[in-house]
Amino acid sequence: LESGSDYLKIDNMTGELSTTERRIDREKLPQCQMIFDENECFLDFEVSVIGPSQSWVDLFEGRVIILDINDNTPTFPSPVLTLTVEENRPVGTLYLLPTATDRDFGRNGIERYELLQEPGGDSVFELQVADTLDGEKQPQLIVKGALDREQRDSYELSLRVRDGGDPARSSQAILRVLITDVNDNSPRFEKSVYEADLAENSSPGTPILQLRAADLDVGVNGQIEYVFGAATESVRRLLRLDETSGWLSVLHRIDREEVNQLRFTVMARDRGQPPKTDKATVVLNIRDENDNVPTIDIRKIGRIPLRDGVASVAEDVLVDTPIALVQVSDRDQGENGVVTCTVVGDVPFQLKPASEGEGEPQNKRKYFLHTSAPLDYEAVRDYNVVIVAVDSGSPSLSSNNSLLVRVGDTNDNPPVFSQAVLEVSFPENNLPGERVATVIATDADSGKNAEITYSLDASPLSSEAPGNIFSIDPDSGDVSVQAVLDREQRDTYEFQVTARDKGVPSLQGSTTVVVRVADRNDNEPRFMQDVFTFYVKENLQPNSPVGMVTVMDFDKGRNAELSLSIQPGDHDQAAGIFSIENDTGTIFSTVSFDREQQTSYTFKVKAVDGGEPPRSATATVSLFVMDENDNAPTVTFPSNSSYTVLPPSSNMRTVVATVVATDADTGLNADLNYSIVGGNPFKLFEIDPASGVVSLVGKLAPKHYGLHRLVVQVNDSGQPPQSTTALLHVFVNESLSNATVVESQVARSLHTPLAQDIAGDPSYELSKQRLSIVIGVVAGIMTVILLILVVVMARYCRSKGKHGYEAGKKDHEDFFTPQQHDKAKKPKKDKKGKKGKQPLYSSIVTVEASKPNGQRYDSVNEKLSDSPGMGRYRSVNGGPGSPDLARHYKSSSPLPTVQLHPQSPTAGKKHQAVQDLPPANTFVGAGDNISIGSDHCSEYS
């Protein structure tokens, strides 16, 4: 508890507020002594809440309202109250009784009074309680019967007072009524009129006279008091009357010039009930003192104008012409008011009495101020005429007044401006009606000739009337603007101000006013574009310009001084990367750009002007990094150490592989072209320059078996172009029986110079030579056999022509023509159960390769490997009993046997596939043609 601890205390732990041992008595609290509102009596207190180690403190204020209880008994001023009542008072006479007091208030205060009569006594008095204006109760004693002092001179009654509390409190006092003698004699003044003289300005407390009166009564009836009777407010304010002694004295200083006599009445009143009075008249004459200086009043006379102490007199006025009336007065009397008046100084003016009459009072005289010499306007324009007045008092007092005589002339001078051209700077965005400047012209004349009126006219250099924008006060010359000026729309206004005097004839002068509109910072900086887009090449040197922004401000001066800065973007792309030159708006980069890391930058440029307050604008800058061919293509497939297996039976345009490459650049710089620059001596392969697809474009021969290393170059379209070389290994063979051998060849290829071709079987030429020898031998043998056959055929034909063919059935077919058998038919047997004769060479096996369209290969130049149907074989003209010559054929040729393509269709029951048949010994018969096919050879079987 910080305050209020006299009566209150607080529990430090619970915060409970309680009273102390000291009793709270509302009636004794100083702050409640004059409080009569139950809710206005209170005790203020303050409670502080303190944190640990007083780390924080909260202070709360409060007040406890003290409610009144009925703890005080109403009491009278005295236990015995005495009231004096005159005898012979009429019935109904009312006497005020002393009131009781109760320290409580409200309903606990005094509620009623009671009068307790003497037992068996006459009811001569009665109690009446009246409510006063301030809410109090006033006990009054009323006479209800005749009072005779000679029969009874006193009465003792009991007066009880009771408050309104619950329970009520009351007390009583003895009311002693004393019957006194009546007041039957009035006071008498010694004389009915008192008269005295009093010097003005007498100091307060100065005694003036004493009034005396006598009363033949005794006691209070004979005690006299003196009071003002019929007296004005000024009498009561200026004089003081002693009620007991009757002395009249000065209360405030009296000025005779305000009041020269005081007449009033004074009453002598005894203290009887009712009091009796007498009055006397007092006449107080105020004696003059020389305490006022003369006053000089100068007024116009006739047609000479006089205003504000200035008289305008034409220079051609005649000598001894009155130009003003001078009235001199003094408020004092007698010699103190006799005034002498003169003109001071060497001026052509003098005073003459306005009248010669003797009845004029001495303290008020009038004079004419006359000219005493000719006036010359060109010599002296103004005269300051000083008039001095001196009274005859002792000591004398004086005063002076002056009159400015302005000599007027004819209107022979035009108004003149101090400047021929007046330049004024006035800020834009003004309020209509605002003053721009004040133009003042002077005129050497005076009066009307020098009264100037102003007007606006168009400038000689401009035909535009200024009245639409500017106006001028015709009297003061204040030029005001009627419209809101905008410097950005127009920065200069020029017009003419003409000053005309009011003389007859009127003269005029003029000046040119140039209003230069001063700039205010009312325009924000404005970028030429909301978004600036720049393109910059990558790998640009640091601190190089990358773009230029254009910003303008329609203001001027400092309001147009712009400060440019780079504002970071959404992801702080421009932080520390860009800077801007304030004068040119050029944006510089502090780093070298790499398009492959970031393709664009977006940031804001902020322009702030130098006005107060400053205005700003922002623009967005988008910077796109243009690609340069700084990245070579990268081959992602195949790897140099990988290889692809290509079967020899692959068709033309078979896709061998696809070279996949990428380029980190973009556009033309990433437009890739593929080409085979090495390892393709047989022109077997071709690559699509756009897609990188490597296709087989040549027929595979035995010499092509084996590993091919294609050197593929990938070029972009940039300037200068960038390229990358990759190796594509193609292994031509039917199958991959030994991958380790191929991988070792690929490994050797990686260490072989690119200028050296790796393509097919390196031992093919040697094998080719050996094959040529074998073919030559075989050809010789076949020639011999052919000759033998020709001889045999010739003989056979001759014998048949003579005798017919007797060996079998009649056969008209050619010997070499194969017999076509119908599947549905079986070989017929003769009647003897013997088999029919078979034609010659009926057991020779024929290899038939089908074309894609189902036709047979009839040309020697057509190869079996070109058809997916290669390897479908059938026996020609041979039945089930025909011998299979191929099974018993053992080739001495060094060439390997032919292997069928895995996708070759299998032969039917009637057409069995012969895999071990050497291709050189395979025949195909069709009509008169005999096809001998030779297969490819490879050491990688």
WOVENSUL-V67986 format. One record per pair of residues at least 4 apart in sequence whose C-alpha atoms are under 7 Angstrom apart, sorted by the first residue. I is the first residue (numbers start at 1). GAP is how many residues later the second one is. Records with the same first field share a line. If there is no record, write none. Layout:
I=GAP, GAP
This chain:
1=4, 8, 9, 45, 46, 47
2=44, 45, 46
3=42, 43
4=4, 40, 41
5=4
7=12, 13, 15, 17
8=9, 10, 11, 12
9=8, 9, 10, 11
10=5, 6, 7, 8
11=4, 5, 6
25=4
26=6, 40, 42
27=5, 6, 76
29=4
32=9
35=5, 6
36=69
38=29, 30
39=26
41=24, 25
42=21, 22, 23, 24
43=20, 21, 22
44=18, 19, 20
45=16, 17, 18
46=13, 14, 15, 16
47=12, 13, 14
48=9, 10, 11, 12
49=8, 9, 10
50=4, 6, 7, 8
51=4, 5, 6
68=36
69=39
70=34, 38, 95
72=30, 31, 32
73=29, 96, 97, 98
74=26, 27, 28, 36, 87, 88, 89, 96, 97
75=25, 26, 27, 96
76=23, 24, 25, 97
77=23
79=94, 95
80=93, 94, 95, 96
81=92, 93, 94, 95
82=93, 94, 95
83=93, 94, 95
84=93, 94, 95, 96
85=92, 93, 94, 95
86=93, 94, 95, 96
87=60, 61, 62, 92, 93, 94, 95
88=58, 59, 60
89=4, 58
91=52, 53, 54, 55
92=50, 51, 52
93=49, 50
94=46, 47, 48, 49
95=45, 46, 47
96=43, 44, 45
97=42, 43, 44
99=39, 40
102=7, 8
104=4, 5
105=4
107=57, 58
108=55, 56, 57
109=54, 55
110=52, 53, 54
111=51, 52, 53
112=49, 50, 51
113=26, 47, 48, 49
114=45, 46, 47
115=12, 43, 44, 45
116=41, 42, 43
117=40, 41
118=39
124=19, 20, 21
125=16, 17, 18, 19
126=15, 16, 17, 18
127=12, 13, 14, 15
128=11, 12, 13
129=8, 9, 10, 11
130=7, 8, 9
131=4, 5, 6, 7
132=4, 5, 6
148=4
149=4, 30, 31
153=25, 26
154=22, 23, 24, 25
155=21, 22, 23
156=18, 19, 20, 21
157=17, 18, 19
158=14, 15, 16, 17
159=13, 14, 15, 16
160=10, 11, 12, 13
161=9, 10, 11
162=6, 7, 8, 9
163=5, 6, 7
164=4
165=4
183=34, 38, 89, 90
185=30, 31, 32
186=29, 90, 91, 92
187=26, 27, 28, 81, 82, 83, 89, 90, 91
188=25, 26, 27, 90
189=23, 24, 25, 89, 91
190=22, 23
192=88, 89
193=87, 88, 89
194=87, 88, 89
195=87, 88, 89
196=87, 88, 89
197=87, 88, 89, 90
198=86, 87, 88, 89
199=87, 88, 89
200=54, 55, 56, 86, 87, 88, 89
201=52, 53, 54
202=4, 51, 52
203=50
204=46, 47, 48, 49
205=44, 45, 46
206=43, 44
207=41, 42, 43
208=40, 41
209=38, 39
210=36, 37, 38
211=35, 36
212=34
213=55
215=7
216=6
217=4, 5
218=4
219=4
220=51, 52
221=49, 50, 51
222=48, 49
223=47, 48
224=44, 45, 46, 47
225=18, 19, 43, 44, 45
226=16, 17, 18, 20, 40, 41, 42, 43
227=14, 16, 39, 40, 41
228=37, 38, 39
229=36, 37, 38
230=34, 35
231=4, 5, 33, 34
232=4
233=4
234=4
235=4, 27
236=4
238=12, 13, 14, 15, 16
239=9, 10, 11, 12, 13
240=8, 9, 10, 11
241=5, 6, 7, 8
242=4, 5, 6
255=4
256=4, 30, 32
257=74
260=25, 26
261=23, 24, 25
262=21, 22, 23
263=19, 20, 21
264=17, 18, 19
265=14, 15, 16, 17
266=13, 14, 15
267=10, 11, 12, 13
268=9, 10, 11
269=6, 7, 8, 9
270=5, 6, 7
271=4
272=4
288=44, 45
290=42, 46, 103
292=38, 39, 40
293=37, 104, 105, 106
294=34, 35, 36, 95, 96, 97, 104, 105
295=33, 34, 35, 104
296=30, 31, 32, 33, 104, 105
297=29, 30, 31
298=26, 27, 28, 29
299=25, 26, 27
300=4, 5, 6, 24, 25
301=22, 23, 24
304=7, 8, 9, 19
305=6, 7
306=4, 5, 6
307=4
309=94, 95
310=93, 94, 95, 96
311=93, 94, 95
312=93, 94, 95, 96
313=92, 93, 94, 95
314=93, 94, 95
315=60, 61, 62, 92, 93, 94
318=56
319=52, 53, 54, 55
320=50, 51, 52
321=49, 50
322=46, 47, 48, 49
323=46, 47
324=44, 45
325=42, 43, 44
326=40, 41, 42, 43
327=38, 39, 40
328=36, 37, 38
329=34, 35, 36
330=7, 33, 34
331=6
332=4, 5
333=4
334=4
335=57, 58
336=55, 56, 57
337=25, 26, 54, 55
338=24, 25, 53, 54
339=24, 50, 51, 52, 53
340=49, 50, 51
341=46, 47, 48, 49
342=9, 45, 46, 47
343=7, 8, 43, 44, 45
344=42, 43, 44
347=38
348=23, 24, 25
349=20, 21, 22, 23
350=19, 20, 21, 22
351=16, 17, 18, 19
352=15, 16, 17
353=13, 14, 15
354=12, 13, 14
376=4
377=4, 30, 31, 32
381=25, 26
382=22, 23, 24, 25
383=21, 22, 23
384=18, 19, 20, 21
385=17, 18, 19
386=14, 15, 16, 17
387=13, 14, 15
388=11, 12, 13
389=9, 10, 11
390=6, 7, 8, 9
391=5, 6, 7
392=4
393=4
408=38, 39
409=36, 37
411=34, 38, 92, 93
413=30, 31, 32
414=29, 93, 94, 95
415=26, 27, 28, 84, 85, 86, 92, 93, 94
416=25, 26, 27, 93
417=23, 24, 25, 93, 94
418=23
419=92
420=91, 92
421=90, 91, 92
422=90, 91, 92
423=90, 91, 92
424=90, 91, 92
425=90, 91, 92, 93
426=10, 89, 90, 91, 92
427=90, 91, 92, 93
428=57, 58, 59, 89, 90, 91, 92
429=55, 56, 57
430=4, 54, 55
431=53
432=49, 50, 51, 52
433=47, 48, 49
434=46, 47
435=43, 44, 45, 46
436=43, 44, 45
437=41, 42
438=39, 40, 41
439=38, 39
440=37
441=58
443=7
444=6
445=4, 5
446=4
447=4
448=54, 55
449=52, 53, 54
450=51, 52
451=50, 51
452=23, 47, 48, 49, 50
453=21, 22, 46, 47, 48
454=18, 19, 20, 21, 23, 43, 44, 45, 46
455=17, 19, 42, 43, 44
456=10, 16, 40, 41, 42
457=8, 9, 38, 39, 40
458=4, 5, 6, 7, 8, 37, 38
459=4, 35, 36, 37
466=4, 29
467=4
469=12, 13, 14
470=9, 10, 11, 12
471=8, 9, 10, 11
472=5, 6, 7, 8
473=4, 5, 6
486=4
487=4, 30, 31, 32
488=66, 67
491=25, 26
492=22, 23, 24, 25
493=21, 22, 23
494=19, 20, 21
495=17, 18, 19
496=14, 15, 16, 17
497=13, 14, 15, 16
498=10, 11, 12, 13
499=9, 10, 11
500=6, 7, 8, 9
501=5, 6, 7
502=4
519=36, 37
521=34, 38, 90, 91
523=30, 31, 32
524=29, 91, 92, 93
525=26, 27, 28, 82, 84, 91, 92
526=25, 26, 27, 91
527=23, 24, 25, 92
528=22, 23
530=89, 90
531=88, 89, 90
532=88, 89, 90
533=88, 89, 90
534=13, 88, 89, 90
535=88, 89, 90, 91
536=10, 88, 89, 90
537=88, 89, 90, 91
538=54, 55, 56, 57, 87, 88, 89, 90
539=53, 54, 55
540=52, 53
541=51
542=47, 48, 49, 50
543=45, 46, 47, 48
544=44, 45
545=41, 42, 43, 44
546=41, 42, 43
547=39, 40
548=37, 38, 39
549=36, 37
550=35
553=7
555=4, 5
556=4
557=4
558=52, 53
559=50, 51, 52
560=49, 50
561=48, 49
562=45, 46, 47, 48
563=19, 44, 45, 46
564=16, 18, 41, 42, 43, 44
565=15, 40, 41, 42
566=13, 14, 38, 39, 40
567=36, 37, 38, 39
568=4, 5, 6, 7, 35, 36
569=4, 5, 33, 34, 35
573=28, 29, 30
574=4, 29
577=12, 13, 14
578=9, 10, 11, 12
579=8, 9, 10
580=5, 6, 7, 8
581=4, 5, 6
594=4
595=4, 30, 31, 32
596=68, 69
599=25, 26
600=23, 24, 25
601=21, 22, 23
602=19, 20, 21
603=17, 18, 19
604=14, 15, 16, 17
605=13, 14, 15
606=10, 11, 12, 13
607=9, 10, 11
608=6, 7, 8, 9
609=5, 6, 7
610=4
611=4
627=38, 39
629=36, 40, 89, 90
631=32, 33, 34
632=31, 90, 91, 92
633=28, 29, 30, 81, 83, 90, 91
634=27, 28, 29, 90
635=25, 26, 27, 91
636=24, 25
637=22, 23, 24
638=4, 21, 90
640=86, 87, 88
641=105, 106
642=87
643=85, 86, 87, 88
644=85, 86, 87
645=85, 86, 87, 88
646=10, 84, 85, 86, 87
647=85, 86, 87, 88
648=52, 84, 85, 86
649=216, 217
650=4
651=215
652=44, 45, 46, 47
653=42, 43, 44
654=41, 42
655=38, 39, 40, 41
656=38, 39, 40
657=36, 37
658=34, 35, 36
659=33, 34
660=32
663=7
665=4, 5
666=4
667=4
668=49, 50
669=47, 48, 49
670=46, 47
671=45, 46
672=18, 42, 43, 44, 45
673=16, 17, 41, 42, 43
674=13, 14, 15, 16, 18, 38, 39, 40, 41
675=12, 14, 37, 38, 39
676=11, 34, 35, 36, 37
677=34, 35, 36
678=32, 33, 79
679=29, 30, 31, 32, 78, 79, 80
680=4, 5, 30, 79
683=15
684=12, 13, 14
685=9, 10, 11, 12, 13
686=8, 9, 10, 11
687=5, 6, 7, 8
688=4, 5, 6
700=4
701=235
702=234, 235, 236
703=57, 58, 61, 235
704=28, 55, 56, 57
705=27, 28, 55, 56, 233
706=25, 26, 27, 54, 55, 234
707=22, 23, 24, 25, 51, 52, 53
708=21, 22, 23, 50, 51, 52
709=18, 19, 20, 21, 49, 50
710=17, 18, 19
711=14, 15, 16, 17
712=13, 14, 15
713=10, 11, 12, 13
714=9, 10, 11
715=6, 7, 8, 9
716=5, 6, 7
717=4
718=4
738=4
739=4
740=4
741=4
742=4
743=4
744=4
745=4
746=4
748=4
761=177
763=4
764=4
765=4
766=4
767=4
768=4
769=4
770=4
771=4
772=4
773=4
774=4
775=4
776=4
777=4
778=4
779=4
780=4
781=4
782=4
783=4
784=4
785=4
786=4
787=4
788=4
789=4
790=4
791=4
792=4
793=4
794=4
795=4
796=4
797=4
798=4
799=4
800=4, 5
805=5
808=29
813=4
817=110
818=58, 59
819=58
820=57
828=8
829=4, 5, 6, 7
830=4, 5, 6
838=4
842=34, 35, 36
843=33, 34, 35, 39, 40, 41
844=31, 32, 41
845=29, 30, 31
846=27, 28, 29, 30, 76, 77, 78
847=25, 26, 27, 75, 76, 77
848=24, 25, 76
849=7, 8, 15, 20, 21, 22, 23
850=4, 5, 6, 7, 17, 19, 20
851=4, 5, 6, 16, 18
852=15
857=5
859=72
860=71, 72, 73
864=6
865=5
868=36
869=35, 36
870=34
871=29, 33
872=33, 34, 35, 41
873=34, 38, 39, 40
874=36, 37, 38
875=36
878=4
885=4
886=31
895=42
896=41
897=19, 20, 21
898=17, 18, 20, 21
899=16
900=4
907=4, 5, 6
908=4
918=4
919=14, 15, 16
920=12, 13, 14
922=10
923=7, 8, 9
924=6, 7, 8
925=4, 5, 6
926=4
